[in-house]
Amino acid sequence: MFTIMRQASRGDDVYEEDDSVRSLEARVASLTGHEAGLFCASGTMTNQLAFRASLLVPPASVLCDSRSHVYRYEAGGLASHSNATVYPVQALANQGHHLTVQDLEREFIVDDGDVHMAPTRLISLENTLDGTVMPLHEIQAIHRFAKKNNVRLHLDGARIWNAATAIGCNLRELTTEFDSVSLCVSKGIGAPIGSVLVGNKDLIKKARHFRKMFGGGWRQAGGLAAVAHWCIDNVWPTMKETHVLAKYLAEGLEREGRGAKVYIPVETNMVFLDLSGSGIRLSELSRRLEEEKGIKIGNRNAPESQTQVRLVLHWQISKQDVDAFLQVVQDMATRASPRFIDKSAEDRKGKFGYLAK
Ligand SMILES: *Cc1c(COP(=O)(O)O)cnc(C)c1O
């Protein structure tokens, strides 16, 4: 990757003069079935620019899944940058697997002149969401619903590469029906930095203007764009193996963890683990993984009450790494014999050898 970065163009992207950036933007636009693209520093920026460029006149509201990144993890940017309010929608059908038209209909606010309301102007979907894939037929149904009601449709496709890989379809089948799509190049496909926003030329022109206003115009971004190209060519094709490995990890955790549960279906590269039935403490698992195997899962300081953790696999994780992980789980589960299974962690904290160690 460093060789590619060294050889990349050094144009000034604020003046749209960098060849690597322009070709990356054109390539992602073409892959997704859109007119134009804009390469930015982060996925939060591409989501927020899409909203800002779409919601020009308040009052406005946005509908999105209550678990979605744009609602929970972007520091309230929709309110701050776009003067819009969000109605988070609960997915009620299919055990909450994904939003449906019925879910959206429940919360939709018609623009009928009622001065109390902020009419729905935009629907934002996320795919994958918690590693699960939104079915194509649902995207198409929501697209028809959005058109019929004359509202914009945005996709937070930070992990859309994973969704296309899981379904085995072209990226564009999952992206053309949206007015704007944000795709991350630094998550699943492993580039150092960045996200690309795609849409029609007018939207991208507006987003570029706002990007400059927000201080996100960057100059010699060519090295980053060149390496993103490389990752699309070389890392994306390996994604299927990563998904297989995630399933292998999930099965191993349920087998070796003796009561450990994977509580969201593993459809791509994420494994959501619940240790509450296993007698294994998350903080201890995290510490032992790091000390014994050099594996960091980032919950070393987890409070005693925390029993759930998200594990995300990437292209540089091997089967040996996963086996090393499972070995630690197996070892801990064996010692956490049923007698010691911690039914009330708060009461018994530290009383048993395996807990106090
Ligand atoms: C990571 C992520 C983002 C934001 O990306 P950053 O580059 O971290 O700002 C947005 N949406 C989803 C679904 C993500 O996973």
The ligand as a Tripos MOL2 file, in Angstrom:
@<TRIPOS>MOLECULE
LIG
   15    15     1     0     0
SMALL
NO_CHARGES

@<TRIPOS>ATOM
      1 C1        -18.3660    3.5190   10.6000 C.3       1 LIG1
      2 C2        -19.7120    3.8360   10.1130 C.ar      1 LIG1
      3 C3        -20.0620    5.1370    9.7610 C.ar      1 LIG1
      4 C4        -19.1570    6.3420    9.9600 C.3       1 LIG1
      5 O1        -17.9100    6.2350    9.4710 O.3       1 LIG1
      6 P1        -16.6940    7.1010   10.0790 P.3       1 LIG1
      7 O2        -15.7150    7.0450    8.9690 O.co2     1 LIG1
      8 O3        -16.2630    6.3990   11.3040 O.co2     1 LIG1
      9 O4        -17.1920    8.4670   10.3410 O.co2     1 LIG1
     10 C5        -21.3320    5.3590    9.2890 C.ar      1 LIG1
     11 N1        -22.2160    4.3630    9.1710 N.ar      1 LIG1
     12 C6        -21.9190    3.0940    9.5010 C.ar      1 LIG1
     13 C7        -22.9550    2.0340    9.3290 C.3       1 LIG1
     14 C8        -20.6590    2.7770    9.9750 C.ar      1 LIG1
     15 O5        -20.3860    1.5180   10.3070 O.3       1 LIG1
@<TRIPOS>BOND
     1     1     2 1
     2     2     3 ar
     3     2    14 ar
     4     3     4 1
     5     3    10 ar
     6     4     5 1
     7     5     6 1
     8     6     7 2
     9     6     8 1
    10     6     9 1
    11    10    11 ar
    12    11    12 ar
    13    12    13 1
    14    12    14 ar
    15    14    15 1
@<TRIPOS>SUBSTRUCTURE
     1 LIG1         1 GROUP 0 **** ****
